[in-house]
Amino acid sequence: MRALRFTLPVFFAFSMYTGSSPAPAQRAAGPRMQMPGGVAISPDGTTVAYTIGGREGATLHVMGVANPDPGKDQIIAPNGATNCSNTSPVWSPDSTTLAFSSTCTSKDEKPGQEQIFLWSKASGTVRQLTHVTGLFKQSAWSPDGKTIAFLFVENATRSAGALDAMKPWAGVIGEDNLEIQGVYGVDVASGGGGWVVPATPKMYTFEFAWAPDSKHVAFIGAKAPGENNWWVANLYVADTPHHSESASKDTFGERSVSTDRYGFRVLFDPNASMTSLHGLQIAVPRWSPDGKHIAFIGGLMSDQGSTGGDVWVVDAKGGEPVDVTPGIHGTPCYESWISDHSISFVEDRRGHTLLSAININDKAIVPGAPLDLGEVTVGGGPIKDAISVSDRVGITKDRVAAFVMQGPAKAAEIYSVTGASASRQLTHLNDGAKLTAHIESIEWENEGFHVQGWLTYPTNYDSHKKYPMIVTVHGGPSASAFPRGAGQWADLGYFEFQPNPRGSFGQGEEFTAANRKDFGYGDFRDILAGVDAVEKKVSVDDKRLGLTGWSYGGFMTMFGVTQTHRFRAAVAGAGLSDWLSYYGENSIDQWMIPFFGASVYDDPAVYAKSSAINYIKNVTTPTLVIVGDRDGECPAPQSFEFWHALRDRGVKTQLVVYPNEGHGFRDPKHIADRNEREVKWFAENMPESK
């Protein structure tokens, strides 16, 4: 966000789908840091596949677990191609075949179009399996090894997520030109394909999981558009094409299959639930080994992919789910069954990552758990906070886990654990790199809450000198900060403080929900109390404090400068200045109801209470405002409104709008320009006292 020992048998019972949270950037002296990812351990535990590099030029490596030798890694690529990218490895259930995504396709296919390839461990040969057009992700083998299914947007013109740049507004809004994601399956033997869960305006699929018998899939879905409706998605179960009672002739050899040939049923609707999950979000569906139950993460979440809540279990035939982790001190982010009655999960707790397990019958933590991994992140694939584990079916004492592990004092490497032995480093990609930033966790009390955050020290810190400090507020608000971009501010002589105030993940659902109907008040007071705690610990120049953040952090920056004059400069990225107008402008309005309790049309006062624009006369802080012109999550008019008001009031301000950028910037030139402007703004407006 730690030399570790994994000594608990429960850890090796994790049967998780490979995944990770976004990797924190690390600053190092010496050779350039290499970032491994895409970790996949073979089910028999003998071989690990992983990638190095980004999607535009990643290489795929395979190495043995028993005697790893990074110098003898086998690099996998179709026909030995080196000018393309190979990512997202997934092993077949029998450990003989590795499926992966590659842009190393023939010239007669669309340039840059990824396809799935299969590598044979026995022969070393590679063959192309798919010939699709569109965007796909999260490939998964069926347990019987006959089919590979994946989330698929056919003929996609853009990534369909809320972070990506929205299409220019034209046509019938919300109905025309939708990018719809379904589940597509490909027969491994023939290469023929067809829809498992069709992509239609009535059904957009966000996540899915195979049933143990390969006859069904569970999936999280809602009507299109997908970027808006994940917050009101249901849990469904669908028959797979080969097993649909209404599809006697179904084969994956048929390229196109009509929607009405597939039956799926609602297993759980949060909006109709009488539990504490009413109106909240669900993610990461996983079947029990006996196929009788489905587990998922449920809770108050502000973004798809930023998963957190409690672990819930529902009968595979339907009914109300049961919270099996009520009152837990942290935030479960990913879960997997280890037996018919026990579930393992990865937990975010006050900056630490824990591995735990619970018995669903008595809701008791399995003896020996949780295992505290310390101040690190683990992962390596498409799902947040997941790890890759061998022998997915059943529990064995020699289960092998593989994952990327990194932390403030640990460069990213791949590790494995076998049985109850200590963790073992498999790769040595960054042995020559020395992490330069000193980062530590800091905790404080405020208004009955115990709060945690991260403090990055200036490079070559001297306690006899005073240093300026940048306070960086994370997005969400349902998320948690782990040191990211560590070293940028440190190298320039700043402290950086990244708090996790109420509303964040990491301290249970009550803490996450503590800022509902109170945006910018209690959570901002937590941040100010954290600044006080930092200043008692280290030599910060209180007259040179800066405030910044993106998304919810951008809102907190805009709102924060209306509440205090303590900050001498601010940078608001993709922020929100007026919750009332925002409700009608953004592409993701469904997320707001759980936090505000009602729509803006039913309770405008609760939205007005947290709108920075209503307190604009209080602002004196010079504020730089940054946004992408096609941001659907926090539309540019919100930044225009704030900037316009500051300019009208005579407050120093500047607005920078980046073309063709969404909520998450993609263009490296824009990212570099944004960073340069932020550095310059703080330097100019927080000069050292003479």
C-alpha positions as CSV (number, residue, x, y, z in Angstrom):
1,M,0.0,0.0,0.0
2,R,7.7,-7.0,4.8
3,A,9.8,-10.3,5.2
4,L,7.0,-12.6,5.8
5,R,6.3,-16.1,6.9
6,F,3.2,-18.0,5.9
7,T,2.8,-20.6,8.6
8,L,-1.0,-21.3,8.6
9,P,-2.4,-24.3,6.8
10,V,-5.5,-22.3,6.0
11,F,-3.6,-20.1,3.6
12,F,-2.9,-23.0,1.3
13,A,-6.6,-23.7,1.1
14,F,-7.2,-20.6,-1.0
15,S,-8.6,-21.6,-4.3
16,M,-8.6,-18.1,-5.8
17,Y,-8.9,-16.7,-9.2
18,T,-5.8,-14.8,-10.1
19,G,-6.1,-11.1,-9.4
20,S,-4.7,-7.9,-7.9
21,S,-5.2,-4.3,-7.0
22,P,-3.5,-1.6,-9.0
23,A,0.2,-1.7,-8.3
24,P,1.7,1.2,-6.4
25,A,4.4,3.0,-8.3
26,Q,7.8,2.5,-6.7
27,R,10.8,4.8,-6.7
28,A,14.2,3.3,-6.8
29,A,17.8,4.1,-7.4
30,G,19.8,2.0,-9.8
31,P,18.3,-0.1,-12.6
32,R,14.8,0.7,-13.8
33,M,12.1,-1.2,-11.8
34,Q,10.4,-4.1,-13.5
35,M,6.8,-4.7,-12.7
36,P,5.7,-8.4,-12.7
37,G,2.0,-9.3,-13.0
38,G,-0.4,-11.8,-14.5
39,V,0.6,-14.5,-12.1
40,A,-0.9,-18.0,-12.7
41,I,0.2,-21.1,-10.8
42,S,-0.6,-24.4,-12.5
43,P,-3.3,-26.5,-10.6
44,D,-0.6,-29.1,-10.0
45,G,1.6,-26.5,-8.3
46,T,4.7,-27.2,-10.4
47,T,4.8,-24.2,-12.8
48,V,4.1,-20.5,-12.6
49,A,3.4,-18.2,-15.5
50,Y,3.7,-14.4,-15.1
51,T,4.2,-11.3,-17.2
52,I,6.6,-8.4,-17.2
53,G,5.7,-5.0,-18.6
54,G,2.5,-3.3,-19.6
55,R,-0.2,-4.3,-21.9
56,E,1.4,-2.6,-24.8
57,G,4.5,-4.7,-24.6
58,A,4.3,-7.4,-22.0
59,T,6.3,-10.6,-22.2
60,L,5.0,-13.9,-20.9
61,H,7.3,-16.1,-18.8
62,V,7.0,-19.6,-17.5
63,M,9.2,-21.0,-14.7
64,G,9.3,-24.0,-12.5
65,V,8.4,-23.6,-8.8
66,A,10.7,-26.3,-7.3
67,N,13.9,-24.9,-8.7
68,P,13.2,-21.4,-10.0
69,D,15.9,-19.8,-12.2
70,P,14.9,-16.5,-13.7
71,G,17.7,-16.8,-16.1
72,K,16.2,-19.9,-17.6
73,D,12.6,-18.7,-17.8
74,Q,10.8,-19.9,-20.9
75,I,9.3,-16.9,-22.8
76,I,6.1,-17.8,-24.5
77,A,5.0,-16.0,-27.7
78,P,3.2,-17.1,-30.9
79,N,6.0,-18.0,-33.5
80,G,8.5,-16.3,-31.3
81,A,7.2,-12.9,-32.1
82,T,8.8,-10.0,-30.1
83,N,6.9,-6.9,-31.4
84,C,3.6,-7.6,-29.6
85,S,2.2,-8.2,-26.2
86,N,1.3,-11.4,-24.3
87,T,-0.7,-11.2,-21.1
88,S,-3.3,-12.8,-18.9
89,P,-2.2,-16.4,-18.5
90,V,-4.7,-19.0,-17.2
91,W,-3.9,-22.7,-16.8
92,S,-6.2,-25.5,-17.8
93,P,-7.6,-27.6,-15.0
94,D,-5.2,-30.5,-15.8
95,S,-2.1,-28.2,-15.9
96,T,-1.2,-29.2,-19.4
97,T,-2.2,-26.1,-21.3
98,L,-1.7,-22.4,-20.8
99,A,-4.2,-20.0,-22.3
100,F,-3.1,-16.4,-22.7
101,S,-4.0,-13.2,-24.5
102,S,-1.8,-11.9,-27.3
103,T,-1.7,-9.2,-30.0
104,C,0.7,-11.4,-32.0
105,T,-1.9,-12.2,-34.6
106,S,-1.8,-12.7,-38.4
107,K,-1.8,-9.7,-40.8
108,D,-5.3,-10.4,-41.9
109,E,-6.7,-9.6,-38.5
110,K,-7.3,-6.2,-37.0
111,P,-4.0,-4.7,-35.8
112,G,-3.8,-4.7,-32.0
113,Q,-6.8,-7.0,-31.6
114,E,-6.1,-9.4,-28.8
115,Q,-6.8,-13.1,-29.3
116,I,-6.5,-16.1,-27.0
117,F,-3.7,-18.5,-27.7
118,L,-3.0,-21.9,-26.2
119,W,0.5,-23.1,-25.3
120,S,1.1,-26.8,-24.7
121,K,3.4,-27.6,-21.8
122,A,4.3,-31.0,-23.3
123,S,5.2,-30.0,-26.9
124,G,5.9,-26.3,-26.5
125,T,3.7,-25.4,-29.4
126,V,1.4,-22.4,-29.6
127,R,-1.9,-22.2,-31.5
128,Q,-4.4,-19.5,-31.9
129,L,-7.8,-20.3,-30.4
130,T,-10.0,-17.3,-31.0
131,H,-10.8,-15.1,-34.0
132,V,-13.0,-12.5,-32.4
133,T,-13.4,-8.7,-32.9
134,G,-13.8,-6.7,-29.8
135,L,-12.6,-6.3,-26.2
136,F,-12.3,-9.3,-23.8
137,K,-11.0,-9.9,-20.3
138,Q,-11.0,-12.3,-17.4
139,S,-10.7,-15.6,-19.3
140,A,-11.6,-18.7,-17.3
141,W,-11.5,-22.4,-18.1
142,S,-14.6,-24.4,-17.4
143,P,-13.8,-27.0,-14.7
144,D,-14.2,-29.8,-17.2
145,G,-11.5,-28.2,-19.4
146,K,-13.7,-28.1,-22.5
147,T,-14.4,-24.4,-22.7
148,I,-12.8,-21.0,-22.1
149,A,-15.2,-18.2,-21.4
150,F,-14.5,-14.5,-21.0
151,L,-16.2,-11.2,-20.6
152,F,-16.6,-9.8,-24.1
153,V,-17.7,-6.6,-25.8
154,E,-18.2,-7.5,-29.5
155,N,-17.1,-4.9,-32.0
156,A,-16.1,-2.6,-29.2
157,T,-15.1,1.0,-30.1
158,R,-14.0,1.8,-26.5
159,S,-13.5,0.2,-23.2
160,A,-16.9,0.1,-21.5
161,G,-15.9,1.1,-18.0
162,A,-16.8,4.3,-16.2
163,L,-13.1,5.3,-16.0
164,D,-12.7,5.4,-19.7
165,A,-13.5,8.3,-22.0
166,M,-17.2,8.5,-22.8
167,K,-18.3,8.7,-26.4
168,P,-19.2,12.2,-27.6
169,W,-22.8,12.9,-26.8
170,A,-24.9,12.1,-29.9
171,G,-28.0,10.2,-30.9
172,V,-30.5,8.8,-28.3
173,I,-28.6,9.2,-25.1
174,G,-28.5,6.0,-23.0
175,E,-29.9,3.9,-25.8
176,D,-27.8,4.3,-29.0
177,N,-24.3,3.1,-29.5
178,L,-24.0,1.2,-26.2
179,E,-21.0,-0.9,-25.6
180,I,-22.5,-4.1,-24.0
181,Q,-20.5,-6.8,-22.2
182,G,-21.6,-10.4,-22.1
183,V,-19.9,-13.8,-21.4
184,Y,-18.6,-15.5,-24.5
185,G,-17.4,-19.1,-24.6
186,V,-15.1,-20.9,-27.0
187,D,-14.8,-24.6,-27.4
188,V,-11.1,-25.6,-26.8
189,A,-11.2,-28.4,-29.3
190,S,-12.9,-26.8,-32.3
191,G,-12.4,-23.1,-31.7
192,G,-16.1,-22.5,-32.2
193,G,-17.7,-19.9,-30.1
194,G,-21.1,-18.6,-28.8
195,W,-22.6,-16.6,-26.1
196,V,-22.8,-18.0,-22.6
197,V,-24.6,-14.9,-21.3
198,P,-25.6,-12.8,-24.3
199,A,-24.8,-9.1,-24.5
200,T,-28.1,-7.3,-24.9
201,P,-29.5,-4.0,-23.7
202,K,-31.4,-6.0,-21.0
203,M,-28.2,-7.6,-19.7
204,Y,-24.7,-6.3,-19.2
205,T,-22.4,-8.7,-17.4
206,F,-19.7,-7.4,-15.0
207,E,-18.3,-10.6,-13.5
208,F,-18.9,-14.3,-13.8
209,A,-17.8,-17.7,-12.3
210,W,-18.2,-21.3,-13.5
211,A,-20.2,-23.8,-11.5
212,P,-18.2,-26.9,-10.4
213,D,-20.2,-29.1,-12.9
214,S,-19.5,-26.7,-15.8
215,K,-23.2,-26.7,-16.5
216,H,-23.9,-23.2,-15.1
217,V,-22.3,-19.8,-14.5
218,A,-23.1,-17.3,-11.8
219,F,-22.8,-13.7,-12.9
220,I,-23.3,-10.1,-11.7
221,G,-25.5,-8.3,-14.2
222,A,-27.8,-5.4,-14.9
223,K,-29.3,-3.7,-17.9
224,A,-27.1,-1.5,-20.1
225,P,-25.4,1.0,-19.9
226,G,-22.9,-0.9,-17.9
227,E,-20.9,2.1,-16.6
228,N,-24.0,3.3,-14.7
229,N,-25.9,0.2,-13.6
230,W,-23.3,-1.9,-11.7
231,W,-24.6,-0.2,-8.5
232,V,-28.0,-1.8,-9.0
233,A,-26.8,-5.2,-10.4
234,N,-28.3,-8.5,-9.4
235,L,-26.7,-12.0,-9.0
236,Y,-27.9,-14.4,-11.7
237,V,-27.4,-18.0,-12.6
238,A,-27.4,-19.1,-16.2
239,D,-27.3,-22.5,-17.9
240,T,-24.3,-22.9,-20.2
241,P,-25.1,-23.5,-23.9
242,H,-24.2,-27.2,-23.9
243,H,-26.6,-27.8,-21.0
244,S,-29.5,-25.4,-21.6
245,E,-32.8,-27.4,-21.6
246,S,-34.2,-25.0,-24.2
247,A,-31.2,-25.4,-26.5
248,S,-31.1,-29.0,-27.7
249,K,-28.9,-28.2,-30.7
250,D,-26.5,-25.8,-28.9
251,T,-22.8,-26.1,-29.8
252,F,-20.1,-23.5,-29.5
253,G,-19.6,-24.1,-33.1
254,E,-22.4,-21.7,-33.8
255,R,-21.0,-18.2,-34.0
256,S,-24.2,-16.3,-33.0
257,V,-26.8,-17.5,-30.6
258,S,-30.1,-15.7,-29.9
259,T,-30.8,-14.5,-26.4
260,D,-34.1,-16.4,-25.9
261,R,-32.2,-19.7,-26.2
262,Y,-30.6,-19.1,-22.8
263,G,-32.4,-19.2,-19.5
264,F,-31.1,-17.3,-16.5
265,R,-32.7,-16.5,-13.2
266,V,-32.3,-13.9,-10.6
267,L,-30.6,-15.5,-7.6
268,F,-30.4,-12.4,-5.5
269,D,-31.6,-8.8,-5.9
270,P,-30.1,-6.4,-3.3
271,N,-32.8,-3.8,-3.9
272,A,-35.5,-6.3,-2.8
273,S,-33.4,-7.7,0.1
274,M,-34.5,-7.3,3.7
275,T,-30.9,-7.7,4.9
276,S,-28.4,-4.9,5.6
277,L,-27.4,-5.4,1.9
278,H,-30.5,-3.6,0.8
279,G,-29.6,-1.2,-1.9
280,L,-25.9,-2.0,-1.8
281,Q,-23.4,-3.6,-4.1
282,I,-22.2,-7.1,-4.8
283,A,-19.1,-8.5,-6.5
284,V,-16.8,-11.5,-6.9
285,P,-19.3,-14.4,-7.1
286,R,-17.8,-17.8,-6.3
287,W,-19.4,-21.3,-6.1
288,S,-18.9,-23.7,-3.3
289,P,-17.1,-27.0,-4.3
290,D,-20.4,-28.9,-3.9
291,G,-22.3,-26.4,-6.0
292,K,-24.9,-25.7,-3.2
293,H,-23.9,-22.2,-2.4
294,I,-22.5,-19.0,-3.9
295,A,-20.4,-16.6,-2.0
296,F,-19.8,-12.9,-2.9
297,I,-18.5,-9.7,-1.4
298,G,-21.3,-7.3,-0.5
299,G,-21.3,-3.8,0.9
300,L,-21.1,-0.1,0.3
301,M,-18.9,0.4,-2.8
302,S,-18.4,3.5,-4.8
303,D,-16.7,2.0,-7.8
304,Q,-16.8,-1.3,-9.6
305,G,-13.4,-2.9,-9.2
306,S,-12.8,-1.2,-5.8
307,T,-14.3,-4.2,-4.0
308,G,-14.9,-4.3,-0.3
309,G,-17.6,-5.2,2.2
310,D,-18.4,-8.4,4.0
311,V,-18.4,-12.0,2.8
312,W,-22.0,-13.2,2.1
313,V,-23.3,-16.6,1.2
314,V,-26.6,-17.4,-0.7
315,D,-28.1,-20.8,-1.5
316,A,-27.6,-21.7,-5.1
317,K,-31.4,-22.2,-5.4
318,G,-32.0,-18.6,-4.2
319,G,-33.2,-16.8,-1.0
320,E,-31.8,-14.2,1.3
321,P,-28.0,-14.3,1.7
322,V,-26.2,-14.6,5.1
323,D,-23.4,-12.3,6.2
324,V,-20.7,-14.7,7.4
325,T,-18.3,-12.0,8.5
326,P,-20.5,-9.6,10.5
327,G,-18.6,-7.0,12.6
328,I,-15.2,-7.9,11.1
329,H,-12.5,-5.3,11.9
330,G,-11.3,-5.0,8.4
331,T,-12.6,-5.1,4.8
332,P,-12.8,-8.4,2.9
333,C,-12.0,-7.7,-0.7
334,Y,-11.8,-11.1,-2.3
335,E,-13.0,-14.6,-1.3
336,S,-12.8,-18.2,-2.3
337,W,-14.1,-21.5,-1.0
338,I,-11.7,-23.9,0.6
339,S,-14.3,-26.6,1.4
340,D,-18.1,-27.0,1.2
341,H,-18.4,-25.1,4.5
342,S,-15.3,-22.8,4.7
343,I,-14.3,-19.7,2.9
344,S,-10.9,-18.0,2.7
345,F,-10.7,-14.3,2.1
346,V,-8.2,-11.4,1.6
347,E,-8.7,-8.6,4.1
348,D,-7.7,-5.0,4.1
349,R,-7.2,-3.9,7.7
350,R,-5.7,-0.5,8.6
351,G,-3.0,-0.7,5.9
352,H,-2.2,-4.4,6.4
353,T,-3.2,-7.3,4.1
354,L,-4.5,-10.3,6.0
355,L,-5.4,-13.8,4.8
356,S,-8.2,-15.4,6.8
357,A,-10.9,-18.0,6.6
358,I,-14.3,-18.5,8.2
359,N,-16.7,-21.4,8.8
360,I,-20.0,-20.4,7.3
361,N,-22.0,-22.6,9.7
362,D,-20.9,-20.9,12.9
363,K,-19.3,-17.8,11.5
364,A,-16.1,-18.6,13.4
365,I,-12.7,-17.7,12.1
366,V,-10.8,-20.9,11.3
367,P,-8.2,-21.7,14.0
368,G,-4.8,-20.2,13.2
369,A,-6.3,-17.4,11.1
370,P,-5.9,-14.6,10.2
371,L,-2.4,-14.4,8.8
372,D,-1.1,-10.9,8.8
373,L,1.1,-10.3,5.8
374,G,2.1,-6.9,7.0
375,E,2.2,-3.6,5.1
376,V,2.2,-5.1,1.6
377,T,-0.1,-5.6,-1.3
378,V,-0.6,-9.0,-3.0
379,G,-2.0,-9.8,-6.3
380,G,-1.0,-10.4,-9.9
381,G,-4.1,-10.5,-12.2
382,P,-7.4,-9.0,-13.2
383,I,-9.3,-9.2,-9.9
384,K,-8.5,-6.9,-6.9
385,D,-6.4,-8.5,-4.1
386,A,-6.6,-12.0,-5.4
387,I,-3.8,-14.6,-5.5
388,S,-3.3,-17.7,-7.7
389,V,-3.4,-21.0,-5.9
390,S,-2.8,-24.6,-7.1
391,D,-5.2,-27.5,-6.8
392,R,-8.4,-25.5,-7.0
393,V,-10.5,-28.6,-6.1
394,G,-10.1,-30.1,-2.7
395,I,-7.6,-29.3,0.1
396,T,-4.1,-30.7,0.1
397,K,-1.2,-30.1,2.5
398,D,1.2,-29.3,-0.4
399,R,-1.0,-26.6,-2.0
400,V,1.1,-23.9,-3.7
401,A,0.3,-20.2,-3.8
402,A,1.9,-17.7,-6.1
403,F,1.5,-13.9,-6.2
404,V,3.2,-10.6,-6.6
405,M,4.1,-9.0,-3.3
406,Q,5.3,-5.5,-2.7
407,G,5.3,-2.8,-0.1
408,P,6.9,0.5,0.9
409,A,10.2,-1.2,1.6
410,K,9.8,-4.2,-0.7
411,A,10.2,-4.1,-4.5
412,A,7.7,-6.1,-6.5
413,E,8.6,-9.7,-6.9
414,I,6.8,-13.0,-7.3
415,Y,6.6,-15.3,-4.3
416,S,5.4,-18.8,-3.7
417,V,4.3,-20.7,-0.6
418,T,4.1,-24.5,-0.3
419,G,2.2,-26.1,2.5
420,A,2.9,-24.4,5.8
421,S,6.5,-23.4,4.8
422,A,7.9,-19.9,4.7
423,S,7.3,-17.7,1.7
424,R,9.9,-18.1,-1.0
425,Q,11.0,-15.5,-3.6
426,L,10.8,-16.9,-7.1
427,T,11.9,-13.9,-9.1
428,H,14.8,-11.4,-8.6
429,L,13.8,-8.8,-11.1
430,N,14.6,-5.8,-9.0
431,D,17.6,-7.0,-6.9
432,G,19.7,-4.1,-8.1
433,A,17.1,-1.5,-7.3
434,K,17.1,0.3,-4.0
435,L,13.8,1.9,-2.9
436,T,14.5,5.5,-2.0
437,A,11.3,6.7,-0.3
438,H,10.9,6.2,3.4
439,I,7.2,5.4,4.0
440,E,5.4,4.5,7.2
441,S,1.9,3.9,8.5
442,I,0.6,6.5,11.0
443,E,-2.5,6.2,13.2
444,W,-4.5,8.7,15.2
445,E,-7.8,9.1,17.0
446,N,-10.6,11.5,16.1
447,E,-14.2,11.8,17.3
448,G,-14.3,8.2,18.4
449,F,-12.7,6.8,15.3
450,H,-9.3,5.2,15.0
451,V,-7.9,6.4,11.7
452,Q,-4.9,5.2,9.6
453,G,-2.9,6.8,6.8
454,W,0.5,6.8,5.1
455,L,3.4,9.3,5.5
456,T,6.2,9.5,2.9
457,Y,9.3,11.4,4.1
458,P,11.3,13.8,2.1
459,T,14.4,12.3,0.6
460,N,17.4,12.8,3.0
461,Y,15.0,14.0,5.7
462,D,16.7,16.1,8.4
463,S,14.6,16.4,11.6
464,H,16.2,19.8,12.3
465,K,14.6,21.3,9.2
466,K,11.0,22.0,8.4
467,Y,9.5,20.6,5.2
468,P,6.3,21.4,3.3
469,M,3.6,18.6,3.1
470,I,1.2,17.5,0.4
471,V,-2.0,15.9,1.7
472,T,-3.4,13.5,-1.0
473,V,-7.0,12.3,-0.5
474,H,-7.9,9.0,-2.2
475,G,-10.9,8.6,-4.5
476,G,-13.9,6.5,-3.7
477,P,-14.8,7.3,-1.0
478,S,-15.2,3.5,-0.6
479,A,-11.5,2.6,-1.2
480,S,-8.3,2.8,0.8
481,A,-5.0,4.6,0.1
482,F,-1.8,2.7,-0.2
483,P,1.4,4.6,-1.1
484,R,1.2,5.3,-4.8
485,G,3.6,7.5,-6.8
486,A,5.9,7.2,-3.7
487,G,9.0,9.3,-4.3
488,Q,7.6,12.1,-6.6
489,W,7.0,14.5,-3.7
490,A,9.8,13.1,-1.6
491,D,12.4,13.8,-4.2
492,L,11.2,17.4,-4.3
493,G,11.6,17.9,-0.6
494,Y,7.9,17.4,0.5
495,F,6.3,15.1,3.0
496,E,3.2,13.4,1.4
497,F,0.4,12.3,3.7
498,Q,-2.2,9.9,2.4
499,P,-5.0,9.4,4.9
500,N,-7.8,6.8,5.1
501,P,-10.5,8.8,6.9
502,R,-14.0,7.5,7.8
503,G,-15.7,6.3,4.6
504,S,-12.6,4.3,3.6
505,F,-12.2,0.5,3.5
506,G,-10.0,-1.2,6.1
507,Q,-12.0,-1.0,9.3
508,G,-15.3,-2.7,8.7
509,E,-18.6,-1.7,7.1
510,E,-19.6,0.7,9.9
511,F,-16.4,2.7,9.3
512,T,-17.0,2.6,5.5
513,A,-20.6,3.9,6.0
514,A,-19.6,6.6,8.5
515,N,-19.6,9.4,6.0
516,R,-23.0,8.7,4.5
517,K,-25.0,11.9,4.1
518,D,-22.0,13.7,5.5
519,F,-19.5,14.1,2.7
520,G,-16.8,16.6,3.4
521,Y,-17.5,17.0,7.1
522,G,-16.5,14.1,9.4
523,D,-14.1,12.6,6.9
524,F,-12.4,16.0,6.4
525,R,-12.1,16.5,10.1
526,D,-10.4,13.1,10.3
527,I,-7.9,14.4,7.7
528,L,-7.2,17.6,9.6
529,A,-6.7,15.6,12.8
530,G,-4.3,13.4,10.9
531,V,-2.3,16.5,9.8
532,D,-2.1,17.5,13.4
533,A,-0.8,14.0,14.3
534,V,1.8,14.1,11.6
535,E,3.0,17.5,12.8
536,K,3.4,16.2,16.3
537,K,5.6,13.4,14.9
538,V,7.8,15.1,12.3
539,S,9.0,18.6,11.4
540,V,6.3,19.9,9.0
541,D,6.0,23.5,8.1
542,D,2.4,24.2,8.8
543,K,2.5,27.3,6.7
544,R,3.3,25.2,3.6
545,L,0.5,22.6,3.4
546,G,-0.9,21.6,0.1
547,L,-4.1,19.7,-0.6
548,T,-4.9,17.5,-3.6
549,G,-6.9,14.5,-4.8
550,W,-8.6,12.9,-7.7
551,S,-12.3,12.0,-8.1
552,Y,-13.7,11.9,-4.5
553,G,-10.3,13.3,-3.6
554,G,-11.0,16.1,-6.1
555,F,-14.3,16.8,-4.4
556,M,-12.6,16.8,-1.0
557,T,-10.1,19.3,-2.3
558,M,-12.8,21.6,-3.7
559,F,-14.8,21.3,-0.5
560,G,-11.8,21.5,1.8
561,V,-10.7,24.9,0.7
562,T,-14.2,26.2,1.5
563,Q,-13.9,24.9,5.1
564,T,-10.4,26.0,6.1
565,H,-7.6,28.4,5.1
566,R,-5.0,26.1,6.4
567,F,-3.9,24.9,3.0
568,R,-1.7,27.4,1.0
569,A,-2.3,25.7,-2.4
570,A,-4.6,23.0,-3.8
571,V,-4.9,20.9,-7.0
572,A,-8.4,19.5,-7.6
573,G,-8.4,16.6,-10.1
574,A,-11.7,15.5,-11.7
575,G,-13.6,17.0,-8.8
576,L,-17.2,17.7,-7.9
577,S,-18.2,21.2,-7.0
578,D,-22.1,21.0,-6.9
579,W,-23.7,17.7,-6.1
580,L,-27.1,19.0,-7.2
581,S,-26.1,19.7,-10.8
582,Y,-23.7,16.7,-10.8
583,Y,-26.6,14.3,-10.2
584,G,-28.0,15.3,-13.6
585,E,-24.7,15.5,-15.5
586,N,-22.8,12.4,-14.7
587,S,-23.0,8.9,-16.3
588,I,-23.0,7.0,-13.0
589,D,-25.9,8.5,-11.0
590,Q,-26.9,5.1,-9.5
591,W,-23.9,5.2,-7.1
592,M,-25.3,8.2,-5.2
593,I,-28.5,6.8,-3.7
594,P,-26.8,4.6,-1.1
595,F,-24.6,7.5,0.1
596,F,-27.1,10.3,0.1
597,G,-30.2,8.2,1.0
598,A,-32.4,9.6,-1.7
599,S,-32.2,11.1,-5.2
600,V,-31.5,14.8,-5.5
601,Y,-35.1,15.3,-6.6
602,D,-36.4,13.8,-3.3
603,D,-33.9,15.4,-0.9
604,P,-32.0,18.3,-2.5
605,A,-30.9,19.6,1.0
606,V,-28.6,16.7,1.7
607,Y,-26.8,17.3,-1.6
608,A,-26.6,21.0,-1.1
609,K,-25.0,20.5,2.3
610,S,-21.9,19.0,0.7
611,S,-21.7,21.2,-2.4
612,A,-18.5,23.3,-2.4
613,I,-20.2,25.9,-4.7
614,N,-22.5,26.9,-1.8
615,Y,-19.5,28.0,0.3
616,I,-17.4,29.5,-2.5
617,K,-17.1,32.9,-0.8
618,N,-14.9,31.3,1.9
619,V,-12.2,30.3,-0.5
620,T,-8.8,32.1,-0.6
621,T,-6.6,29.1,-1.5
622,P,-5.0,29.2,-5.0
623,T,-6.5,26.2,-6.7
624,L,-5.5,24.4,-9.9
625,V,-8.4,22.5,-11.5
626,I,-7.8,19.6,-13.9
627,V,-10.2,17.4,-15.8
628,G,-10.6,15.3,-18.9
629,D,-13.2,16.6,-21.5
630,R,-14.9,13.1,-21.8
631,D,-15.0,12.3,-18.1
632,G,-18.3,10.5,-17.4
633,E,-17.7,9.9,-13.6
634,C,-16.9,13.5,-12.8
635,P,-17.9,15.6,-15.8
636,A,-15.9,18.6,-16.9
637,P,-18.8,21.1,-16.2
638,Q,-18.2,20.5,-12.4
639,S,-14.6,21.7,-12.8
640,F,-15.7,24.6,-15.0
641,E,-18.3,25.7,-12.4
642,F,-15.7,25.7,-9.6
643,W,-13.0,27.5,-11.6
644,H,-15.5,30.0,-12.9
645,A,-16.6,30.8,-9.3
646,L,-13.0,31.2,-8.1
647,R,-12.2,33.5,-11.0
648,D,-15.3,35.5,-10.3
649,R,-14.3,35.9,-6.6
650,G,-10.7,36.9,-7.6
651,V,-9.1,33.8,-6.2
652,K,-6.0,32.6,-8.0
653,T,-7.0,29.7,-10.2
654,Q,-6.4,27.9,-13.4
655,L,-8.4,25.3,-15.3
656,V,-6.8,22.7,-17.6
657,V,-9.0,20.4,-19.7
658,Y,-7.3,17.5,-21.5
659,P,-8.9,16.4,-24.8
660,N,-10.2,12.8,-25.3
661,E,-9.5,11.8,-21.7
662,G,-11.9,10.1,-19.4
663,H,-11.9,9.8,-15.6
664,G,-8.6,7.8,-15.8
665,F,-6.1,9.5,-18.0
666,R,-4.5,7.2,-20.7
667,D,-2.3,9.5,-22.8
668,P,1.3,9.4,-21.4
669,K,1.9,13.0,-22.6
670,H,-1.2,14.2,-20.8
671,I,-0.2,12.4,-17.6
672,A,3.3,13.9,-17.8
673,D,1.9,17.4,-18.4
674,R,-0.5,17.0,-15.5
675,N,2.2,16.0,-13.2
676,E,4.4,18.9,-14.2
677,R,1.6,21.4,-13.7
678,E,0.9,20.0,-10.2
679,V,4.5,20.3,-9.2
680,K,4.8,23.9,-10.5
681,W,1.5,25.0,-8.9
682,F,2.6,23.8,-5.4
683,A,6.1,25.2,-5.8
684,E,4.8,28.7,-6.9
685,N,2.1,28.9,-4.2
686,M,3.9,27.3,-1.3
687,P,7.3,29.1,-1.5
688,E,9.8,28.6,1.3
689,S,9.7,31.4,3.8
690,K,12.6,33.8,3.7
